[in-house]
Amino acid sequence: MAIAWWIWIVLGMVLVVSELLLSSFILLWLGVAALVVGMLHLIFVLSLSAQLYWWSILSVALLLLWFGYFRRTRRLSVGQSEGEYAHIPGKILESKGDGRYLAEFDLPVLGDRRWIVESAEELHPGDPIEVRSVHGQIIKVKKARR
């Protein structure tokens, strides 16, 4: 007993359209794999075990390719400001001790121009700085070379 080719096509379309509602990028690739299996079954008559085999192999392969490519080429920073504020210039106003300083930035960082910042290097009032990264509300800076 085999599944008709058109059922794979319908299943693929349902999964792809479901992706629009869920936006997880998983159903999309499962749907694409179902569409490919439906077309393969239309061209070459496949047994049920062959259909399920190709659907599972294609699904896993497409998911691995997508997430492998996605992780290498894009960095998600949804709701995070780390990349958004990198390299914003400012200056140190005063030292607070223990690697913490009061700084003023040329542009607002997280909605304000003045922040307590952290630095691994020793800084002095008037030193030019730039944002290295933001972790929550902790702003890490480094000395700028102006």
C-alpha angles and dihedrals in degrees: 000000000000133000113250115253093239091058089060090050092050091045090050092050092048091051093047092048090046087058089065089061099042102029096201097129089227100090090048093063093041087053093048089051090051091050091051092048090050091053092045090051090049091053099034118026105237130194120238092257091050091049093051091043093053093043093052094043093047092045094052093043093050092046092049092047093047097047092040091052093041095052093048099047107032133044117207113223100162108158091002126105100199097110096031095063101034115131097012105152126231143140138248115254100182143344119251095185132247094061094306124122141176107241137181120210130208090231129030114273114201088348100309138075097214121064143156102246136187128227134179090212126065113260133188133206110283095024113139113240140177132204112263098180143334121226109184102303095338111103115200116201139183132203111272122225104226 
